[in-house]
């Protein structure tokens, strides 16, 4: 879906960033701006500023900045398209779709309307279940027995589906409404030759509403109060609910994920609710299915650290193995994935109640990092004392290693795997990719024959070596004078490099003045929506964009797709961004000093900025 930039600008012109932010943050007038406690990090004195004249927000504490769309993306974890659609809906605007036919647009509008209607039906059922909970001593007793307070029950919207086959008929008088079946609330049993029978899917179960990232009810999980089977029952797949994409408790945990700095992924509804009760509100759970890349990607919108918690038995190990496969493609150098295995007799709830919050926090801090778990998975069943066992490990490790994105972690793991196999990194690469292995003298023609002295192998001395691409200017000689130019050129040529950038990098680039900021924002939106695209595809997508002419000029005459330079270009981009960050930090330091005249707490912010800048300068 391609959204015209003109529509985005019109939407931002209508939206008041103070009003949008004010729905989530308590703001007070402070001079020309509004101030409040930052929703992206924990603080006691307000450092979060919202400017009604400039229509952007900025936190002097954590550095986050952006417009109304950016706030919805950062705070609610929405993609660019989701944020635009959500904001447009608030103002009654229809989002145009440049690349869609009138028929496609009509179908999309019909689908959105159906989703909205299903959400209303599910929300109505949710309120009914909550009302039934209050009048069911048995259900209340179950939750109290699990140590849950009324406050936690209200936060998660817990409820109870009463006994009886058609309890929802008192909530929905039109019990034969097809929407009840489509939402998963009612089961339709059409027996051949007989009358169709309808009955409630959830009966005599405590209910856990499943919410999307906007807080809308999209489904339910229900647990029996006794020993009936199945113990847990989930809503079926519907137009608004997909188990492979949604995480239970993410809406409730979104603020805690930023505050605590990591997401704790558990295996069940009760784990999430009990952990929130016991001091770990940053827990979420998969919905009765294996962890998927979509789950992991959604979590990485909120935090750069994900800790998977599993039982220590065989089933827990198998679940962890599937989570490893899902996480590997997203494990960039700036992200951390860990695996926590509790004793087989415990789940997180029982462990904390027996050993205490501090003991569980220590377990989390000592969780197995992804690199070690990958190596453990690869050598499972391999006898490393034999050549056969080491060869088996090599075979197991290759498909796992290939899933990792290019970066320092991937290179280090290649070295560690090679050490376990008792080969060098180059030898292991030659084993894995024999077609790419080059004979020692295959590049003899690349040596200049301008020397009369030959070595004992008949080749020319190393000092006369000249690679084939020597006519191409070096990367450093191609650097434009403007740092932002070089960053734009690198990302237009290699869009996949966006995946390795930190949230700090994204904020820096998108906040630049036009044409840079709008171009980087557009690139990021395209990457989230379509993934990495080559320059030829980006060039088509840029038609009509305000930065189109600038991008075409920047890429004119640029040599595309030089694989030999990819690693070098990535390293130079990192150094370039670090220099840009240093310059921005200097500006922020000046602003913090100015702010300290009215707010002494800004001095702490200044020291943090200074320490960050000095760390970057040392690295440079």
C-alpha positions, 0 to 999 in steps of 0.5 A: 500500500502506497500512501501519497505524501500529499495526503500525509502532509494534509493529515499532519496539518489537521492533526494537533500533536498536543491533542494526540499526545495529550490522550496518552500523556498528562501535559501542562502548559510551560511557556510556549510548549506543553510539558509532561512525563515522558511515556518512553522512559521512567522519570520523576521530573517532566522533560517531555516537551510538545510544541504546538507551533512546530507540531513535534514532541521532544524528550530531553531525557531520552532524546525521542522526537517526532510528529503525531504519526511518529508518536503513534508509531513509537508509543503504540508500536504501529507501523507507518501505514497503521499509524496513518490509518489510525490518525485518518480514522480519527479525523474521518479521512479516507486514506488514498491508495495510489497503487490500487484499482477502484475495485481494490479500494472498495474491497479494502474499505469493506474489509475495514468496515467489517473489522470495525464491526467485529471489534464492536461485537467482541467488545460487547461480549467482553463487557458481558463476560466482565459483568458475569465475573462479578456475579460468579463467586466460583470464578472470583475464587479461582482468580483469588486463589491464583493470587490476583487482585481486583486491580489486575483483573480490571487492567486485563479485562478478565471475565467469566463465560457462564454455563449454558449453551446460549448465554450470549443470547441475552447479550445479542438478541439476534443470536442468529447474526452471522457476525457472531459466528464470524467473530468466533463467539458462536459455533454453527453446527450444520448437520446433514438433513437437520436444522443448523444448531448454534451455541456459545464457544466459551462456556463455564470458563474464566476469560482472557480478552486478547487485545491488539496494539490499539487496545481493541478486543480481537479475540478471547482465551478461556480456561476451564475452572475444573479438569475438563479438556481442553484446559485452554480454548482460544478464539479461531482465526478471524478477519481481526485475529491471527494467532501467528501475529498477535501477542497476549498482553502486549497492549498492557505491557507496551509502557513497561517494555520501554521502562524495564528495557526488555520483553519477557515472552512466556507460554500462557495467559496466566503467566502474563497476568500473574507476572504483572501482579508479581512485579513483572508487567513487561511479560507477553505470551504467544497464543497457543502457537509456536513463536513466529518471526512476526511475533519477534518483529512486533516486540522489536518495535518496543524494545531491543531485548527479548527474553524467552521463558520456557519450562526446562522439560523437553517440550520447553526445549522444543518450543525454545528451538522454534523461537530460535528459528523465528528470532535468528533473521532479526538478531542484528548487532543492536538487538539481544535475544536470550533464552530462560529455562526454569526448573521443570517443576516450575512456571514463572508464577510458581517460581516467584512465589517460592523463591521471590522476585529477586531470584527470578530477576537474577534468573532473567539476567543470567538467561542463555544468549542467542549465540550460546543457544545456537551453538548448543542446538547445533552440537546436540547429539554430536560427539566433538571428540570424533571427526564425524561428530564435528562434521555433524555439528558443522552440518547442523550449524550451517542453516542456523548461521545462514539465518542471521543477518550480516554483522559482527555477531554473524562473523563471530559465530562463524569463528566459534563454529569453526573452532568447535569443528577444528577448522579455520573460518576460511576453511569452514566457509570453503566447506560450506560453500565449495563453489565459491572457494577460489584456487590459490593462484586463480587471480594470477591475472590480477597482478600487474606485470610491471615487475621483473622480479618473481617469487618462488611460486612464479607469481608477482610480488605482493607489492605489485598486486592490483585488484580488478576493480582498481579503476573504480574510485575508493569508497572514501574518495566517493564520499560527498562533502555532506554526511547526510548525502552519503547516508542517503546514497548508501541506504538507497543503494542498500536498503537492507542496512536500515535493519541494523540501525538503532532507534536513535539512528532512525530518529536522527535521520528522520528529523533532518531538514528536507529533503533528507528527513522526508526521504529517510521517513519515506524509506523507513515506511517502505522498508516496514511495509515491503521489506528491502527493495533495490534502487530501481524499485525505489526510483519508481516508488519515489515518483511524485515524492518531494524528495524524488529530484534530490534522490535521482540527482544523488544516485546519478552515476552511482555504481550500484550493488558493489558486493565487494564493498558491502561490508566496508560501506556498512562500517563507513555508514556506522562511523558516519552516523556516529559523527552525525550523532555527536554533532546532534548531541552537542546541540542537545547539550546546548539546549539542556544547558539553556533549560537548566536555567529554569529547571535544575533537573536538566543538568542531569540530562546534560551530563547524560548527553555529555557522557554519551557524546564522549563515548561516541568520540572515544569509539570514533 
